[in-house]
C-alpha cells in the first residue's frame, strides 16, 4: 500500500462523494426527497494555477439547488466565510460577467452549505454556523447572511442522518474503525487496511 497521507479522511470523502449514486443517497438523507441521477451535476471547485479556491464536493440538483459539502475532522468556525468564497467562485464560473449588467434577472439555484464533522470534539448532532456571528459590530443591521448546517457524523448508529443515508453511515463507520485501530497501536497504513470491509 502506498504511504497514506494524514489527510486521508478528506481525500476519501472527496473520492467517495464524486459518485452520483452516493450524492443521490446523501441528498435523500439531507432533504427527505429524491433527485434523479440525471439531475445531478458535479460542480466541485478544483483550483487552478491562477485561483486556488477548491472545495470538497459541490453539485447541482436539478438546476434548483447547488449543494456544497465539506468534510471536517476539526471544527472550524470560519466555514461560513469559506463557503462564501466557494459560492462566489461557483457563480462567477457559471455566469458570464456581462450577464450581470443586463436588465433581465438571472435565476440562481438555491445554495445549501453542509459540513460533515467526524472529529473527537463534542458537538451536537446538528447545528448552524452563521456568517453574521463573525461580524465585529453588526447590531440589527445584517445585510449579508450565510448559514452552514454542521452535521456531526462521528459514528453512532442512532444518529438520524446516518440512519437516513447509507453512504454517510458507511463513511462514518469506516472512519470510526480506522480511529479504533489507531488507538490500538496500529500504524496508519495498517489501520486503514484493516478497516476496509472484505
Secondary structure, DSSP 8 states (H G I E B T S, - for coil): -----TTHHHHHHHHHTTSHHHHHHHHHHHHSS---GGGEEE---B--SS---B-SEEEEETTTEEEEEEEESS--TTHHHHHHHHHHHHHHHHS-TTGGGSSS-----EEEEEEEE-SSS---SEEEEEGGGG-SS-TT------EEEEEE-SS-TT-HHHHH-HHHHHHHHHHHHHHHHHHTT--HHHHHHHHS--
